[in-house]
Amino acid sequence: MSETADREPRIVVVGAGPSGCFVAGALRRALPAAQLLVVDRLPCPFGLVRYGVAADHQSTKNITRQFDRIFTKERVDFAGNVRVTASPEPGAVSLDELAERADAIVLATGLAADRPLGIPGDTLDGVFGSGAITRALNTHPDADTAGMLDRLGDHVAIVGMGNVAIDLVRFLAKTPADFAGSDVNDAALAAYQAAPATKITVLSRSAIAHAKCDAQMVRELGQIAGLRVEIEGAGSVDAEALDDRVQRSRVEALRALAEQAQDPRPRVTLRLVFGATPVRVLGEERVAGLRVQRAGAPATEPTTTDIAATSVLSAIGFAADEHSPLADASDVGGRVRPGLYRVGWCRRGPNGTIPDNRADAVAVAAEVVADLERGQLGRGPLDPAMPLLPAAIAADAVSYSDWLQIDQHECATAAESRSRTKLPTRAQMLDVARAGTSGA
Ligand SMILES: Cc1cc2nc3c(=O)[nH]c(=O)nc-3n(C[C@H](O)[C@H](O)[C@H](O)COP(=O)(O)OP(=O)(O)OC[C@H]3O[C@@H](n4cnc5c(N)ncnc54)[C@H](O)[C@@H]3O)c2cc1C
């Protein structure tokens, strides 16, 4: 018989991004009476929805209304400002400590570190990760923006052509007026707009049909006034790719973008280059360009080309950062060991949109429930009266109603033509959360 048969199960989800929220919702549906707690190291929920999704894509961020119901209507508790670590650390709670209190722990900690380019020169001044840039634009409390957005220069090269790269292109190519209604960080926007790029080159290692961006994202670029688009290395598209609906619509969108009426005196020129693999970042101390290997170059031509650039942004994916309780993602089942599971980006790797995490969460929740029913969770009898978090950690935690204080403050104090102005530091977020709790 299950060890938890005579009491309700106790489950902690680590990470309140989309995967953590989806898995908490799925667990609630399967286990209506379970004690469910979602913790996050930040004093706020929603992970990359708040700190990754582009500021000019506010409708995507509306998914938070759905997640909100999990905490306000479905009796899932939230504890922000709670960092979970692999081994004991001051001010944090370890996996072992949680395992003494919960039957199951589900890690939904995502992948936040920028994957390095891994080529000579990739640490030169002027090379920045897309995560670092998008965190700055989204006012992440850990963002280190000093001297980044004001130093991109006239010609920005982006390595990688997934959706995050296209988010960067929109930011670089849009005018300040295009950010009306967004929650972009105004200081970051102003720093960039003081000397915005006039040339953007995006490099895709893949052929045009296999680039990683979605057709819808490509079409959106066509709406940016003053943007001229050039495509290089597109070559011919194999018949197999044209049979695939997703690939065909991507190719059509890219070709339509290049063929649409072009501004004769463009504000910004965007070059999309396919079959181009960077092999070296050029420059002495600061970026001067990129050396690129071209696929399919005729034997009579050199296989590498040098592209001038004033800065290089890497948009080639993400890896575990120093906060991750597990080393890295690998696409295996959700169970790491009985009682410990992982879900979302921290299980599958940095691929997939917000909705893609829902199916993953449902499958992992089913694994947890199956193990629970087989009595394969936990390490031994738990004291059901023991709180899910140690007292010292719980004392500093931010509850969901505390978070709503932050949320309301940010919306109420939004700068003109902004949907919200995010509090920039953890200390300010905690002050506002606590002022609400104390009734101030
Ligand atoms: C720049 C960018 C833009 C994107 N734009 C879109 C888009 O427009 N549309 C779309 O559908 N998808 C978009 N995505 C993809 C989408 O954001 C992901 O699919 C999704 O966020 C993954 O969810 P997750 O919960 O696995 O990870 P995350 O969203 O990263 O959430 C992980 C959470 O875990 C917390 N955490 C980490 N370590 C710890 C720890 N040790 N202790 C406690 N908490 C911890 C983090 O603070 C975070 O809140 C974008 C991704 C990026 C990077």
PDBQT file of the ligand as one rigid body, heavy atoms in Angstrom, charges set to zero:
ROOT
HETATM    1  C1  LIG A 501      13.939  35.219 -25.294  1.00  0.00    +0.000 C 
HETATM    2  C2  LIG A 501      12.808  34.202 -25.394  1.00  0.00    +0.000 A 
HETATM    3  C3  LIG A 501      11.608  34.564 -25.996  1.00  0.00    +0.000 A 
HETATM    4  C4  LIG A 501      10.575  33.644 -26.087  1.00  0.00    +0.000 A 
HETATM    5  N1  LIG A 501       9.407  34.026 -26.690  1.00  0.00    +0.000 NA
HETATM    6  C5  LIG A 501       8.386  33.153 -26.788  1.00  0.00    +0.000 A 
HETATM    7  C6  LIG A 501       7.151  33.559 -27.391  1.00  0.00    +0.000 A 
HETATM    8  O1  LIG A 501       6.991  34.711 -27.835  1.00  0.00    +0.000 OA
HETATM    9  N2  LIG A 501       6.136  32.643 -27.440  1.00  0.00    +0.000 N 
HETATM   10  C7  LIG A 501       6.285  31.381 -26.941  1.00  0.00    +0.000 A 
HETATM   11  O2  LIG A 501       5.323  30.590 -26.998  1.00  0.00    +0.000 OA
HETATM   12  N3  LIG A 501       7.448  30.952 -26.385  1.00  0.00    +0.000 NA
HETATM   13  C8  LIG A 501       8.492  31.818 -26.284  1.00  0.00    +0.000 A 
HETATM   14  N4  LIG A 501       9.675  31.417 -25.722  1.00  0.00    +0.000 N 
HETATM   15  C9  LIG A 501       9.783  30.026 -25.213  1.00  0.00    +0.000 C 
HETATM   16  C10 LIG A 501       9.125  29.923 -23.818  1.00  0.00    +0.000 C 
HETATM   17  O3  LIG A 501       9.529  31.032 -23.057  1.00  0.00    +0.000 OA
HETATM   18  C11 LIG A 501       9.526  28.588 -23.167  1.00  0.00    +0.000 C 
HETATM   19  O4  LIG A 501       8.906  27.535 -23.913  1.00  0.00    +0.000 OA
HETATM   20  C12 LIG A 501       9.050  28.473 -21.722  1.00  0.00    +0.000 C 
HETATM   21  O5  LIG A 501       9.258  29.636 -20.977  1.00  0.00    +0.000 OA
HETATM   22  C13 LIG A 501       9.777  27.312 -21.009  1.00  0.00    +0.000 C 
HETATM   23  O6  LIG A 501       9.159  27.193 -19.763  1.00  0.00    +0.000 OA
HETATM   24  P1  LIG A 501       9.884  26.596 -18.470  1.00  0.00    +0.000 P 
HETATM   25  O7  LIG A 501       8.870  26.741 -17.393  1.00  0.00    +0.000 OA
HETATM   26  O8  LIG A 501      10.416  25.255 -18.781  1.00  0.00    +0.000 OA
HETATM   27  O9  LIG A 501      11.147  27.549 -18.174  1.00  0.00    +0.000 OA
HETATM   28  P2  LIG A 501      11.209  29.059 -17.677  1.00  0.00    +0.000 P 
HETATM   29  O10 LIG A 501      10.155  29.884 -18.322  1.00  0.00    +0.000 OA
HETATM   30  O11 LIG A 501      12.616  29.474 -17.867  1.00  0.00    +0.000 OA
HETATM   31  O12 LIG A 501      10.896  29.010 -16.115  1.00  0.00    +0.000 OA
HETATM   32  C14 LIG A 501      11.830  28.505 -15.193  1.00  0.00    +0.000 C 
HETATM   33  C15 LIG A 501      11.580  29.129 -13.820  1.00  0.00    +0.000 C 
HETATM   34  O13 LIG A 501      12.382  28.433 -12.850  1.00  0.00    +0.000 OA
HETATM   35  C16 LIG A 501      12.937  29.369 -11.944  1.00  0.00    +0.000 C 
HETATM   36  N5  LIG A 501      14.148  28.789 -11.361  1.00  0.00    +0.000 N 
HETATM   37  C17 LIG A 501      15.303  28.505 -12.006  1.00  0.00    +0.000 A 
HETATM   38  N6  LIG A 501      16.191  27.956 -11.152  1.00  0.00    +0.000 NA
HETATM   39  C18 LIG A 501      15.580  27.899  -9.946  1.00  0.00    +0.000 A 
HETATM   40  C19 LIG A 501      16.001  27.431  -8.668  1.00  0.00    +0.000 A 
HETATM   41  N7  LIG A 501      17.209  26.894  -8.483  1.00  0.00    +0.000 N 
HETATM   42  N8  LIG A 501      15.131  27.524  -7.617  1.00  0.00    +0.000 NA
HETATM   43  C20 LIG A 501      13.883  28.057  -7.805  1.00  0.00    +0.000 A 
HETATM   44  N9  LIG A 501      13.444  28.514  -9.002  1.00  0.00    +0.000 NA
HETATM   45  C21 LIG A 501      14.278  28.428 -10.068  1.00  0.00    +0.000 A 
HETATM   46  C22 LIG A 501      13.192  30.591 -12.810  1.00  0.00    +0.000 C 
HETATM   47  O14 LIG A 501      13.296  31.775 -12.023  1.00  0.00    +0.000 OA
HETATM   48  C23 LIG A 501      11.978  30.591 -13.734  1.00  0.00    +0.000 C 
HETATM   49  O15 LIG A 501      10.924  31.363 -13.202  1.00  0.00    +0.000 OA
HETATM   50  C24 LIG A 501      10.734  32.324 -25.594  1.00  0.00    +0.000 A 
HETATM   51  C25 LIG A 501      11.954  31.956 -24.998  1.00  0.00    +0.000 A 
HETATM   52  C26 LIG A 501      12.974  32.883 -24.885  1.00  0.00    +0.000 A 
HETATM   53  C27 LIG A 501      14.268  32.487 -24.252  1.00  0.00    +0.000 C 
ENDROOT
TORSDOF 0
